[in-house]
Each structure stands twice: as C-alpha cells, then as structure tokens.
Amino acid sequence: MDALRRVGPWIGIVLLLPLLIPFLVSGLVMPSWAVIFFVFVWVALVVLALYLFRRKPLVVLALPFAGFAFWLAFWLTGAAIFDWTA
C-alpha cells in the first residue's frame, strides 16, 4: 500500500494526459461550447491533481477515471436529450 501511495499520484497525472484526447475530439459529436467546457474540466482536474498530490495520493489516481466517467455520462446524456450524433 505504501508503494501505491508513492507511485499512484504519478500514474494519475500521467493518465490525465490521454484523457485530453477524448475531451478535444468531442467536437465531432458535441457542440463547440461542450468542448470548451471539457477543456476547462480537464484543466480543473490537473489543478486538483497537483493540489492533492501529497495530501491525498490515492484520490489523484482516481481522477482520470472519474473524468472519463463524467465525459461519458455527459456525452450519453447529450445524445439522448439533444440528439448529438456524428
């Protein structure tokens, strides 16, 4: 568990980088305001990860997965309500 506390935040930070890809290519399905919103969400996740890096290292590891789940829920909700399609 101690090793996970030391390595976990670094893994979380690294996993935030590829999360930017679906956030940016969402413009193929979502309107442009949603893509701008997701860029702000990604920046907020990075700032939160840096803030929690030493305070709560295991939370940093969970942030990329929470961000992806939020993106997926937002996309599926928009597709169901507003008929967002490619």
C-alpha positions as CSV (number, residue, x, y, z in Angstrom):
1,M,0.0,0.0,0.0
2,D,2.9,2.3,0.7
3,A,4.2,1.8,-2.8
4,L,0.8,2.7,-4.2
5,R,0.9,5.9,-2.2
6,R,4.2,6.9,-3.7
7,V,3.6,5.8,-7.3
8,G,-0.2,6.3,-7.5
9,P,-0.2,10.1,-7.9
10,W,2.4,9.9,-10.7
11,I,0.2,7.3,-12.5
12,G,-2.8,9.6,-12.0
13,I,-1.0,12.6,-13.5
14,V,0.2,10.5,-16.5
15,L,-3.3,9.1,-17.1
16,L,-4.7,12.7,-17.2
17,L,-2.7,13.4,-20.4
18,P,-4.5,10.9,-22.7
19,L,-7.8,12.0,-21.1
20,L,-7.4,15.2,-23.0
21,I,-7.8,13.4,-26.3
22,P,-11.5,12.4,-26.0
23,F,-12.2,15.8,-24.4
24,L,-10.8,17.5,-27.5
25,V,-12.3,15.3,-30.2
26,S,-15.7,15.6,-28.7
27,G,-16.3,18.3,-31.2
28,L,-17.1,15.6,-33.7
29,V,-20.3,14.8,-31.7
30,M,-20.8,17.6,-29.3
31,P,-21.3,21.4,-29.9
32,S,-18.3,23.6,-29.5
33,W,-19.4,25.0,-26.2
34,A,-19.2,21.5,-24.8
35,V,-15.6,21.1,-26.0
36,I,-14.6,24.4,-24.4
37,F,-16.3,23.2,-21.2
38,F,-14.4,19.9,-21.2
39,V,-11.1,21.8,-21.7
40,F,-11.9,23.7,-18.6
41,V,-12.8,20.5,-16.8
42,W,-9.5,18.9,-17.8
43,V,-7.5,21.9,-16.6
44,A,-9.5,21.8,-13.3
45,L,-8.7,18.1,-13.0
46,V,-5.0,18.8,-13.5
47,V,-5.0,21.6,-10.9
48,L,-6.9,19.4,-8.5
49,A,-4.4,16.5,-9.0
50,L,-1.5,18.8,-8.4
51,Y,-3.2,20.2,-5.2
52,L,-3.9,16.7,-3.9
53,F,-0.6,15.1,-5.0
54,R,0.8,14.9,-1.5
55,R,-2.4,15.4,0.5
56,K,-4.5,12.5,-0.9
57,P,-2.3,10.5,-3.3
58,L,-4.9,7.8,-4.0
59,V,-7.5,10.4,-5.0
60,V,-5.1,11.6,-7.7
61,L,-5.1,8.1,-9.1
62,A,-8.9,8.1,-9.3
63,L,-9.2,11.5,-11.0
64,P,-8.6,10.3,-14.6
65,F,-11.3,7.6,-14.3
66,A,-13.7,10.0,-12.7
67,G,-13.0,12.5,-15.5
68,F,-13.7,9.8,-18.2
69,A,-16.9,8.7,-16.5
70,F,-18.1,12.3,-16.3
71,W,-17.2,12.8,-20.0
72,L,-19.1,9.6,-21.0
73,A,-22.1,10.4,-18.9
74,F,-22.2,13.9,-20.4
75,W,-21.9,12.6,-23.9
76,L,-24.6,9.9,-23.4
77,T,-27.0,12.4,-21.8
78,G,-26.5,14.9,-24.6
79,A,-27.0,12.2,-27.2
80,A,-30.2,11.1,-25.5
81,I,-31.7,14.6,-24.8
82,F,-30.3,16.7,-27.7
83,D,-29.7,14.0,-30.3
84,W,-26.0,14.6,-30.6
85,T,-24.7,12.4,-33.4
86,A,-21.6,12.4,-35.6
